[in-house]
Amino acid sequence: MQRLKGAYGFVILVFISIVFFSCGTKKSLNDLPDLSSYALNEQPRITLNDTLFFKDKSSLRKNEFGQWELVAFGNNPYDLGNTIGVLTEELMVSQEDIFFEKVKTMVPSEFKQNLLRKFLIWYGRKMYLHVTEEYKAEIYGISKYGSTNNDLFGSNYLKTLFLHGAHDIGHALQDLALVGCSSFAVWGKNTPDGNLLIARNFDFYAGDDFAEEKLISFIQPEKGYKFMAVSWAGMIGVMSGMNEKGLTVTINAGKSDVPMLAKTPISLVTREILQYASTIQEAIIIAKQREVFVSEAIMVGSAIDNKAILIEMSPDNFDVFEVENSSKLICSNHFQSEAYKDDDNNIKAILESHSKYRFDRMEELLAEKDKVTPQKAVDILRNKEGLQDLKIGYGNEKALNQLLAHHGIVFQPSNKKVWVSANPYQLGEFVAFQLDSVFANANKKNSTLSLPLDLIEKDPFINSVAFNNYEKYKLERRKLELAIENKEPFDLEKLEAFTTLNPDFWEVYYIVGTYYYNNKNYKAALTKFEKALSKEITTVIDRENVEKYINKTKRKLNDS
């Protein structure tokens, strides 16, 4: 229920669309990268089977764990984008269709979809000024192979460009930072060899279908360093990645004011860092040159420096956070540097969201580990319990493993090794890759470029009754939410059975209580709301909402 936000935001969106659409959008709609100096490698894609493709030195293959492995070489930015597009065309079309189908589900009215389109074009009217010509050319090359079914922006290029800001725009307009990522870095006395190790969960959720086809990209651009990144087809930005120098980047959203103008998508800032920085200082210099439009913490790890730091960026502020007298760095969804000490948004995030809870849980789990290995790091990423191992229900955003992550990832920068989770969530196998090995073997006709001997096995939880019940719970929750939304009856036997699918989660009882309340069964509603209050509730706002319902329900009972 807490994710069903933003109703009032759409009213504001409509107003802005009507008033401002004509202001300053023409240049952005007509802007195109200059491709005149770029030549394309015209070699065709060779299909060996439905999971193995080649184009000259580049390749795309699907491994036995369901991950797509892309290796792409480019003679220039446009050629690189074109090669990626040729190899991943079907994947990109599928991802776009899934994404826009979700948009249509959220905004079913064609009239409102048109207003949304106008608003996004107005909102992103200056984005083209903040994206480098290099990345615009690469995006243009990819965009030629996108879906033709989604004409929300009028051209595939503009659509693909705007999709690179989808994370930021969603964060800005609906405060999706509340679904938060968790990351940590350890080195020195905290690892067996003293070398840096970094782990993170990327909790970006656009539906199970969207996360199904993970793309692990190994990119060799014309300029800069070779690098790897994990995301989805059509995305050149970086959410999690490492380059050939052992420099890593991951992003964690912070709490923002709603900006009135889109600037540089954060994923393109991290892409630039990964492509052109070899040390922490070089990464900081690049980040300082870019203007962003949401608050974001970038964890930068470096094999050369053998440590990690946080670059904390927002539209009006910038700072770097380094731990003192420690070889452990933790990041959730609030800022830690001096520049944000008195920031109202940051203070609110610490006090009201689940960021501090997850931060404390990481500290707790790391304190239990003597020397953190990749396996131990994965165990932490997969942890589903609350502080002091409290059972807080599956899907609770106070857990490190919220059972919705797009991916979990572990880096060992010193030897350029990385482990990437297979579906579902962080529960599948963590598949190992070594960057030098991948680029050296890109042309080999095998089914994977991974390192089978370094595989971290899947979580046994996948085969449990509890996991099966959680998957059922997600399906039943949506049915129940629709029944509440549409004021439709719901089978009472199924209603009570619903609570047994995820019995430690507060939200289960809150949703059932809401159904009873709306149907004037106040006695049953009060029982469920009080049960919800006895559980570990995710945020202060959620707790206040439950308490408000309890008071309302008691008044109804007293009046009857």
VEXDREN-2710 file (C-alpha; in Angstrom, 1 decimal):
% VEXDREN-2710
k/r/px/py/pz
1/MET/0.0/0.0/0.0
2/GLN/2.8/2.4/0.8
3/ARG/4.0/2.2/-2.8
4/LEU/0.7/3.5/-4.1
5/LYS/1.8/7.1/-3.9
6/GLY/1.8/10.2/-6.2
7/ALA/-1.9/10.8/-6.8
8/TYR/-1.5/14.4/-6.0
9/GLY/1.6/14.6/-8.0
10/PHE/-0.4/13.9/-11.2
11/VAL/-2.6/16.9/-10.5
12/ILE/0.5/19.0/-10.4
13/LEU/1.8/17.3/-13.5
14/VAL/-1.4/18.2/-15.4
15/PHE/-1.2/21.8/-14.4
16/ILE/2.4/22.1/-15.4
17/SER/1.8/20.4/-18.7
18/ILE/-1.0/22.8/-19.7
19/VAL/0.8/25.9/-18.5
20/PHE/4.4/25.3/-19.5
21/PHE/4.5/22.8/-22.4
22/SER/5.0/25.4/-25.1
23/CYS/7.9/27.0/-23.1
24/GLY/11.4/26.1/-24.4
25/THR/10.9/22.5/-25.6
26/LYS/11.5/23.0/-29.4
27/LYS/15.3/22.9/-29.1
28/SER/15.3/19.7/-27.1
29/LEU/12.9/18.0/-29.4
30/ASN/15.0/18.9/-32.4
31/ASP/18.5/18.3/-30.9
32/LEU/20.4/15.4/-32.5
33/PRO/24.1/14.4/-32.1
34/ASP/26.5/15.2/-34.9
35/LEU/27.3/11.8/-36.5
36/SER/29.0/13.2/-39.6
37/SER/32.5/12.1/-38.6
38/TYR/31.5/8.6/-37.4
39/ALA/31.8/5.5/-39.6
40/LEU/29.9/2.3/-38.8
41/ASN/31.2/-1.3/-38.7
42/GLU/28.7/-2.8/-41.1
43/GLN/29.4/-6.4/-40.4
44/PRO/26.1/-8.2/-39.7
45/ARG/25.1/-10.0/-36.6
46/ILE/25.7/-13.8/-36.8
47/THR/23.2/-15.9/-34.9
48/LEU/24.5/-19.3/-33.8
49/ASN/21.4/-20.1/-31.7
50/ASP/18.8/-18.1/-29.8
51/THR/21.2/-17.5/-26.9
52/LEU/24.5/-16.9/-28.8
53/PHE/25.2/-14.0/-31.2
54/PHE/28.3/-12.4/-32.7
55/LYS/29.1/-9.2/-34.6
56/ASP/32.8/-9.0/-35.5
57/LYS/34.7/-8.9/-32.2
58/SER/31.5/-8.3/-30.2
59/SER/29.2/-10.9/-28.7
60/LEU/26.0/-11.6/-26.8
61/ARG/25.3/-14.9/-25.0
62/LYS/23.0/-16.2/-22.3
63/ASN/24.5/-18.3/-19.6
64/GLU/22.9/-21.2/-17.8
65/PHE/21.9/-19.0/-15.0
66/GLY/19.7/-16.8/-17.2
67/GLN/22.1/-13.8/-17.4
68/TRP/22.9/-12.1/-20.7
69/GLU/26.6/-11.5/-21.2
70/LEU/27.4/-8.6/-23.7
71/VAL/30.9/-7.8/-24.9
72/ALA/30.9/-4.8/-27.2
73/PHE/33.8/-3.0/-28.9
74/GLY/33.3/0.4/-30.7
75/ASN/35.4/2.3/-33.2
76/ASN/33.6/5.4/-32.1
77/PRO/30.6/6.2/-29.8
78/TYR/28.0/5.9/-32.6
79/ASP/29.5/2.6/-33.7
80/LEU/29.6/1.3/-30.2
81/GLY/25.9/2.2/-29.7
82/ASN/25.0/0.6/-33.0
83/THR/26.8/-2.6/-32.2
84/ILE/25.1/-2.8/-28.8
85/GLY/21.7/-2.2/-30.5
86/VAL/22.3/-4.8/-33.2
87/LEU/23.2/-7.4/-30.6
88/THR/20.5/-6.6/-28.1
89/GLU/17.6/-5.6/-30.3
90/GLU/15.1/-8.2/-29.1
91/LEU/16.0/-7.6/-25.5
92/MET/15.7/-3.9/-25.8
93/VAL/12.3/-4.1/-27.5
94/SER/11.1/-6.4/-24.8
95/GLN/12.4/-4.3/-21.9
96/GLU/10.8/-1.1/-23.4
97/ASP/7.5/-2.9/-23.9
98/ILE/7.5/-4.1/-20.3
99/PHE/8.4/-0.7/-19.0
100/PHE/5.8/1.2/-21.0
101/GLU/3.1/-1.4/-20.2
102/LYS/3.8/-0.6/-16.6
103/VAL/3.4/3.1/-17.3
104/LYS/0.1/2.4/-19.0
105/THR/-1.1/0.3/-16.1
106/MET/-0.3/3.2/-13.7
107/VAL/-1.8/5.8/-16.1
108/PRO/-4.5/4.0/-18.1
109/SER/-6.2/7.1/-19.5
110/GLU/-4.9/8.1/-23.0
111/PHE/-5.7/11.7/-22.1
112/LYS/-3.5/11.5/-19.0
113/GLN/-0.8/9.6/-21.0
114/ASN/-0.7/12.5/-23.4
115/LEU/-0.4/15.0/-20.5
116/LEU/2.4/12.8/-19.1
117/ARG/4.2/12.9/-22.4
118/LYS/3.9/16.7/-22.5
119/PHE/5.1/17.1/-19.0
120/LEU/8.1/14.8/-19.4
121/ILE/9.2/16.6/-22.6
122/TRP/8.9/19.9/-20.7
123/TYR/10.6/18.6/-17.7
124/GLY/13.5/17.2/-19.7
125/ARG/13.8/20.2/-22.0
126/LYS/17.4/21.0/-20.8
127/MET/18.6/17.4/-20.4
128/TYR/20.3/17.5/-23.9
129/LEU/22.5/20.3/-22.7
130/HIS/23.9/18.1/-19.8
131/VAL/24.6/14.9/-21.8
132/THR/27.9/14.8/-23.6
133/GLU/28.0/14.5/-27.4
134/GLU/29.8/11.2/-27.0
135/TYR/27.0/9.7/-25.0
136/LYS/24.3/11.2/-27.2
137/ALA/25.9/9.6/-30.2
138/GLU/26.1/6.2/-28.4
139/ILE/22.4/6.5/-27.3
140/TYR/21.4/7.4/-30.9
141/GLY/23.2/4.3/-32.2
142/ILE/21.3/2.1/-29.7
143/SER/17.9/3.9/-30.2
144/LYS/17.6/2.7/-33.8
145/TYR/16.8/-0.7/-32.5
146/GLY/14.3/0.2/-29.9
147/SER/10.6/-0.7/-29.8
148/THR/8.4/1.1/-32.3
149/ASN/5.3/0.5/-30.2
150/ASN/6.0/3.2/-27.7
151/ASP/5.8/6.6/-29.3
152/LEU/5.4/8.6/-26.0
153/PHE/8.2/10.9/-27.1
154/GLY/7.8/11.0/-30.8
155/SER/11.2/9.5/-31.7
156/ASN/13.2/6.5/-30.6
157/TYR/16.2/8.7/-29.9
158/LEU/14.4/11.1/-27.6
159/LYS/12.7/8.2/-25.9
160/THR/16.0/6.4/-25.3
161/LEU/17.6/9.5/-24.0
162/PHE/14.7/10.2/-21.6
163/LEU/14.8/6.6/-20.4
164/HIS/18.3/7.2/-19.1
165/GLY/16.7/9.7/-16.7
166/ALA/13.9/7.3/-15.6
167/HIS/15.6/6.4/-12.3
168/ASP/16.1/10.1/-11.6
169/ILE/12.7/11.3/-12.7
170/GLY/10.9/8.6/-10.8
171/HIS/13.0/9.5/-7.7
172/ALA/12.3/13.2/-8.1
173/LEU/8.5/13.0/-8.7
174/GLN/7.4/10.1/-6.5
175/ASP/10.2/9.8/-3.9
176/LEU/11.2/6.3/-5.0
177/ALA/14.3/6.8/-2.9
178/LEU/12.1/5.2/-0.2
179/VAL/12.8/1.9/-1.8
180/GLY/16.5/1.9/-1.0
181/CYS/19.7/0.3/-2.0
182/SER/22.3/-0.9/0.5
183/SER/26.1/-1.1/0.0
184/PHE/29.3/-1.6/2.0
185/ALA/33.0/-1.7/1.4
186/VAL/35.7/-3.3/3.6
187/TRP/39.5/-3.4/3.3
188/GLY/42.6/-3.7/5.5
189/LYS/41.9/-5.8/8.7
190/ASN/38.4/-6.6/7.5
191/THR/39.4/-8.8/4.5
192/PRO/41.6/-11.9/4.4
193/ASP/44.3/-10.3/2.2
194/GLY/43.7/-6.6/3.2
195/ASN/42.4/-5.8/-0.3
196/LEU/39.2/-3.9/-1.0
197/LEU/35.9/-5.7/-1.3
198/ILE/32.6/-4.0/-2.1
199/ALA/29.0/-5.4/-2.1
200/ARG/25.7/-3.8/-2.9
201/ASN/22.0/-4.5/-3.5
202/PHE/20.4/-2.5/-6.3
203/ASP/16.8/-2.2/-5.2
204/PHE/15.3/-0.6/-8.3
205/TYR/12.0/-2.3/-9.0
206/ALA/10.0/-2.0/-12.1
207/GLY/8.3/-5.4/-11.8
208/ASP/9.5/-9.0/-11.9
209/ASP/9.4/-9.1/-15.7
210/PHE/11.6/-6.1/-16.0
211/ALA/14.3/-7.7/-13.9
212/GLU/14.1/-11.1/-15.7
213/GLU/16.6/-10.4/-18.5
214/LYS/19.6/-9.0/-16.7
215/LEU/22.3/-7.6/-18.9
216/ILE/26.0/-7.8/-17.8
217/SER/27.9/-5.6/-20.2
218/PHE/31.6/-5.6/-20.9
219/ILE/32.4/-2.5/-22.9
220/GLN/35.5/-1.4/-24.8
221/PRO/34.9/2.2/-25.9
222/GLU/37.1/4.1/-28.4
223/LYS/38.4/6.3/-25.6
224/GLY/38.9/5.6/-21.9
225/TYR/39.0/2.4/-20.0
226/LYS/37.3/-0.9/-20.6
227/PHE/34.6/-1.6/-18.0
228/MET/31.7/-3.8/-17.0
229/ALA/28.3/-2.8/-15.7
230/VAL/25.0/-4.5/-14.8
231/SER/21.7/-3.1/-16.0
232/TRP/19.2/-3.8/-18.8
233/ALA/19.2/-3.6/-22.6
234/GLY/19.1/-0.1/-24.0
235/MET/20.9/1.5/-21.0
236/ILE/24.4/2.9/-21.4
237/GLY/24.5/4.4/-18.0
238/VAL/25.9/2.6/-15.0
239/MET/24.2/1.5/-11.8
240/SER/26.9/-0.9/-10.7
241/GLY/30.2/-1.3/-12.5
242/MET/34.0/-1.7/-12.5
243/ASN/36.7/-0.7/-15.0
244/GLU/40.0/-2.4/-16.0
245/LYS/41.9/-0.3/-13.4
246/GLY/39.8/-1.8/-10.6
247/LEU/37.8/1.4/-10.0
248/THR/34.1/0.7/-9.0
249/VAL/30.9/2.7/-8.8
250/THR/27.5/2.1/-7.3
251/ILE/24.7/4.5/-6.6
252/ASN/22.3/5.0/-3.7
253/ALA/19.5/7.5/-3.9
254/GLY/19.1/10.2/-1.2
255/LYS/16.1/12.3/-0.3
256/SER/15.5/15.3/-2.6
257/ASP/13.3/18.3/-3.1
258/VAL/11.2/18.0/-6.3
259/PRO/13.4/19.7/-8.9
260/MET/11.8/21.7/-11.8
261/LEU/14.3/20.8/-14.4
262/ALA/16.1/17.6/-15.5
263/LYS/19.8/17.8/-15.9
264/THR/22.5/15.0/-16.0
265/PRO/21.1/11.5/-15.3
266/ILE/23.1/10.1/-12.4
267/SER/23.8/6.9/-14.4
268/LEU/25.7/8.9/-17.0
269/VAL/27.8/10.6/-14.3
270/THR/28.8/7.2/-13.0
271/ARG/29.4/5.9/-16.6
272/GLU/31.8/8.8/-17.2
273/ILE/33.6/8.1/-14.0
274/LEU/34.0/4.4/-14.9
275/GLN/35.2/5.2/-18.4
276/TYR/37.6/8.0/-17.5
277/ALA/38.8/7.6/-13.9
278/SER/41.4/5.3/-12.5
279/THR/41.6/6.7/-9.0
280/ILE/39.3/8.2/-6.4
281/GLN/40.6/11.7/-7.0
282/GLU/40.0/11.5/-10.7
283/ALA/36.4/10.3/-10.0
284/ILE/35.8/13.3/-7.7
285/ILE/37.0/15.7/-10.4
286/ILE/34.6/14.2/-13.0
287/ALA/31.7/14.3/-10.6
288/LYS/32.3/17.9/-9.7
289/GLN/31.9/18.9/-13.4
290/ARG/28.4/17.6/-13.7
291/GLU/25.0/19.0/-12.5
292/VAL/22.5/16.5/-11.3
293/PHE/18.8/17.0/-10.5
294/VAL/18.3/14.5/-7.7
295/SER/20.3/13.6/-4.5
296/GLU/22.6/10.6/-4.9
297/ALA/25.5/9.0/-3.2
298/ILE/28.1/7.4/-5.4
299/MET/30.3/4.8/-3.7
300/VAL/33.6/4.8/-5.5
301/GLY/36.1/2.0/-4.7
302/SER/39.6/1.9/-6.1
303/ALA/42.2/-0.8/-6.3
304/ILE/44.9/1.8/-6.7
305/ASP/43.9/3.6/-3.6
306/ASN/42.7/0.4/-1.8
307/LYS/39.8/2.1/-0.2
308/ALA/36.3/3.4/-0.9
309/ILE/34.7/6.8/-0.5
310/LEU/31.2/8.4/-1.0
311/ILE/30.6/11.2/-3.4
312/GLU/27.4/12.8/-2.2
313/MET/25.7/15.0/-4.8
314/SER/22.5/17.0/-5.0
315/PRO/21.3/19.8/-7.2
316/ASP/22.6/22.5/-4.7
317/ASN/25.4/20.7/-2.8
318/PHE/28.4/18.4/-3.1
319/ASP/30.7/16.8/-0.7
320/VAL/33.0/13.7/-0.2
321/PHE/32.7/11.4/2.8
322/GLU/35.7/9.3/3.9
323/VAL/35.9/7.2/7.0
324/GLU/38.6/8.1/9.5
325/ASN/40.6/5.5/11.4
326/SER/38.5/2.7/9.8
327/SER/38.6/0.3/6.9
328/LYS/34.8/-0.1/6.6
329/LEU/32.4/2.1/4.7
330/ILE/28.6/1.7/4.8
331/CYS/26.0/3.4/2.7
332/SER/22.2/3.2/2.6
333/ASN/19.9/6.2/1.7
334/HIS/21.1/9.1/3.8
335/PHE/24.2/11.3/3.5
336/GLN/27.0/11.3/6.0
337/SER/29.3/14.2/4.9
338/GLU/29.6/17.5/6.7
339/ALA/27.9/19.4/3.9
340/TYR/24.6/17.6/4.6
341/LYS/24.8/17.7/8.4
342/ASP/22.0/20.3/8.7
343/ASP/20.2/19.4/5.4
344/ASP/16.4/19.1/6.2
345/ASN/15.8/16.4/3.6
346/ASN/18.7/14.4/4.9
347/ILE/17.6/14.8/8.6
348/LYS/14.1/13.7/7.6
349/ALA/15.4/10.6/5.8
350/ILE/17.4/9.6/8.8
351/LEU/14.5/10.1/11.2
352/GLU/11.5/8.9/9.1
353/SER/12.7/6.4/6.5
354/HIS/14.2/2.9/6.8
355/SER/17.7/4.1/5.7
356/LYS/19.2/4.3/9.2
357/TYR/17.7/0.9/10.2
358/ARG/19.4/-0.8/7.2
359/PHE/22.6/1.1/7.9
360/ASP/22.6/-0.2/11.5
361/ARG/21.8/-3.7/10.3
362/MET/24.9/-3.7/8.0
363/GLU/27.0/-2.5/10.9
364/GLU/25.6/-5.3/13.0
365/LEU/26.2/-8.0/10.4
366/LEU/29.7/-6.8/9.5
367/ALA/30.7/-6.8/13.2
368/GLU/29.8/-10.5/13.3
369/LYS/32.2/-11.3/10.4
370/ASP/35.9/-11.7/11.2
371/LYS/37.3/-11.4/7.7
372/VAL/34.8/-10.6/4.9
373/THR/35.1/-12.9/1.9
374/PRO/32.9/-12.8/-1.3
375/GLN/30.7/-15.6/0.2
376/LYS/30.3/-13.7/3.5
377/ALA/29.4/-10.5/1.6
378/VAL/26.7/-12.4/-0.4
379/ASP/25.3/-13.8/2.9
380/ILE/24.9/-10.2/4.2
381/LEU/23.3/-9.0/0.9
382/ARG/20.8/-11.9/1.2
383/ASN/19.9/-11.3/4.9
384/LYS/16.1/-11.0/5.4
385/GLU/16.0/-10.3/9.1
386/GLY/15.9/-7.1/11.1
387/LEU/18.2/-5.9/13.9
388/GLN/19.2/-8.6/16.3
389/ASP/17.8/-11.2/13.8
390/LEU/14.2/-10.1/14.4
391/LYS/11.7/-11.6/12.0
392/ILE/10.2/-8.5/10.3
393/GLY/8.4/-10.2/7.4
394/TYR/9.5/-10.9/3.8
395/GLY/9.5/-7.8/1.6
396/ASN/10.0/-5.4/4.5
397/GLU/12.1/-2.4/3.3
398/LYS/14.0/-2.4/6.6
399/ALA/15.7/-5.7/5.5
400/LEU/18.8/-5.6/3.5
401/ASN/17.2/-8.2/1.2
402/GLN/13.8/-6.7/0.4
403/LEU/13.1/-9.5/-2.1
404/LEU/12.8/-7.0/-5.0
405/ALA/16.4/-6.2/-6.0
406/HIS/17.2/-5.9/-9.7
407/HIS/20.6/-7.4/-8.8
408/GLY/23.1/-7.9/-6.0
409/ILE/26.8/-7.6/-6.8
410/VAL/30.3/-8.1/-5.2
411/PHE/33.5/-6.6/-6.4
412/GLN/37.2/-7.6/-5.7
413/PRO/38.9/-4.6/-7.5
414/SER/42.5/-5.8/-6.9
415/ASN/42.1/-8.7/-9.3
416/LYS/39.2/-7.2/-11.3
417/LYS/36.8/-9.9/-10.3
418/VAL/33.0/-9.5/-9.9
419/TRP/30.1/-11.7/-8.8
420/VAL/26.6/-10.9/-10.1
421/SER/23.4/-12.4/-8.8
422/ALA/21.1/-14.5/-11.0
423/ASN/17.3/-14.5/-10.6
424/PRO/15.3/-14.2/-8.5
425/TYR/16.5/-11.1/-6.6
426/GLN/19.8/-11.8/-4.8
427/LEU/18.8/-15.4/-4.2
428/GLY/20.1/-17.1/-7.4
429/GLU/23.7/-18.0/-8.0
430/PHE/26.3/-15.2/-7.8
431/VAL/28.2/-15.8/-11.1
432/ALA/31.9/-14.8/-11.2
433/PHE/33.6/-12.9/-14.0
434/GLN/37.2/-11.6/-14.4
435/LEU/37.4/-8.5/-16.7
436/ASP/40.7/-9.4/-18.5
437/SER/39.5/-13.0/-19.1
438/VAL/36.2/-11.8/-20.6
439/PHE/37.7/-9.4/-23.1
440/ALA/40.4/-12.0/-24.1
441/ASN/37.7/-14.7/-24.7
442/ALA/34.9/-12.6/-26.3
443/ASN/35.2/-14.5/-29.7
444/LYS/35.1/-18.0/-28.2
445/LYS/32.0/-19.9/-29.1
446/ASN/31.2/-21.1/-25.6
447/SER/28.0/-20.4/-23.7
448/THR/29.5/-18.3/-20.9
449/LEU/32.5/-16.1/-20.2
450/SER/32.1/-16.6/-16.4
451/LEU/34.4/-18.5/-14.0
452/PRO/32.5/-21.7/-13.0
453/LEU/35.0/-22.6/-10.2
454/ASP/34.3/-19.3/-8.4
455/LEU/30.5/-19.6/-8.5
456/ILE/28.6/-18.8/-5.2
457/GLU/25.7/-21.2/-4.9
458/LYS/22.1/-20.1/-4.8
459/ASP/20.4/-19.4/-1.5
460/PRO/18.6/-22.5/-0.2
461/PHE/15.7/-20.2/0.8
462/ILE/14.6/-20.4/-2.9
463/ASN/13.4/-24.0/-2.2
464/SER/11.6/-23.2/1.0
465/VAL/7.9/-23.2/1.8
466/ALA/8.4/-19.6/3.1
467/PHE/9.7/-18.4/-0.3
468/ASN/6.8/-20.1/-2.1
469/ASN/4.4/-18.4/0.2
470/TYR/6.0/-15.1/-0.3
471/GLU/5.6/-15.4/-4.1
472/LYS/1.9/-16.3/-3.5
473/TYR/1.6/-13.3/-1.2
474/LYS/2.8/-10.9/-3.8
475/LEU/0.1/-12.1/-6.2
476/GLU/-2.7/-12.1/-3.6
477/ARG/-1.7/-8.7/-2.3
478/ARG/-2.2/-7.2/-5.8
479/LYS/-5.6/-8.8/-6.1
480/LEU/-6.6/-7.5/-2.6
481/GLU/-5.4/-4.0/-3.4
482/LEU/-7.4/-3.9/-6.6
483/ALA/-10.5/-5.1/-4.7
484/ILE/-10.0/-2.3/-2.1
485/GLU/-9.3/0.2/-4.9
486/ASN/-12.4/-0.8/-6.9
487/LYS/-14.6/-1.4/-3.8
488/GLU/-15.2/-5.0/-4.9
489/PRO/-15.9/-8.0/-2.6
490/PHE/-13.0/-10.4/-1.6
491/ASP/-13.5/-13.9/-0.4
492/LEU/-13.3/-13.8/3.4
493/GLU/-11.7/-17.2/3.6
494/LYS/-8.9/-16.1/1.2
495/LEU/-8.7/-12.9/3.2
496/GLU/-7.7/-14.7/6.4
497/ALA/-5.5/-17.2/4.5
498/PHE/-3.6/-14.1/3.1
499/THR/-2.2/-13.3/6.5
500/THR/-0.6/-16.7/6.8
501/LEU/1.5/-16.2/3.7
502/ASN/3.7/-13.6/5.3
503/PRO/2.7/-13.6/9.0
504/ASP/5.6/-11.5/10.3
505/PHE/5.0/-8.5/8.0
506/TRP/3.1/-5.6/9.3
507/GLU/1.7/-4.7/5.9
508/VAL/-0.3/-7.9/5.6
509/TYR/-2.5/-7.0/8.6
510/TYR/-2.7/-3.4/7.5
511/ILE/-4.1/-4.3/4.1
512/VAL/-6.6/-6.8/5.5
513/GLY/-7.6/-4.2/8.1
514/THR/-8.2/-1.6/5.4
515/TYR/-10.5/-4.0/3.6
516/TYR/-12.5/-4.7/6.7
517/TYR/-12.6/-1.0/7.6
518/ASN/-13.9/-0.1/4.1
519/ASN/-16.6/-2.8/4.4
520/LYS/-17.6/-1.4/7.9
521/ASN/-16.5/-4.5/9.8
522/TYR/-14.8/-2.3/12.4
523/LYS/-14.2/-5.0/15.0
524/ALA/-12.2/-7.2/12.6
525/ALA/-10.4/-4.1/11.2
526/LEU/-9.3/-3.0/14.7
527/THR/-7.9/-6.5/15.4
528/LYS/-5.8/-6.4/12.2
529/PHE/-4.6/-2.8/12.7
530/GLU/-3.5/-3.6/16.2
531/LYS/-1.7/-6.7/15.0
532/ALA/0.1/-4.5/12.3
533/LEU/1.1/-2.1/15.1
534/SER/2.8/-4.9/17.0
535/LYS/5.1/-5.7/14.1
536/GLU/8.2/-3.9/12.8
537/ILE/6.7/-1.2/10.7
538/THR/8.8/0.2/7.9
539/THR/8.7/4.0/8.3
540/VAL/7.5/6.6/10.8
541/ILE/4.8/7.7/8.2
542/ASP/3.6/4.1/7.9
543/ARG/3.3/3.8/11.7
544/GLU/1.4/7.1/12.0
545/ASN/-0.9/5.9/9.3
546/VAL/-1.7/2.6/11.2
547/GLU/-2.2/4.6/14.4
548/LYS/-4.6/6.9/12.6
549/TYR/-6.6/4.0/11.4
550/ILE/-6.8/2.5/14.9
551/ASN/-8.1/5.8/16.3
552/LYS/-10.7/6.1/13.4
553/THR/-11.8/2.5/13.9
554/LYS/-12.2/3.0/17.7
555/ARG/-14.4/6.1/17.0
556/LYS/-16.6/4.1/14.6
557/LEU/-17.0/1.3/17.2
558/ASN/-17.9/3.8/19.9
559/ASP/-20.4/5.5/17.7
560/SER/-22.2/2.2/16.8
END
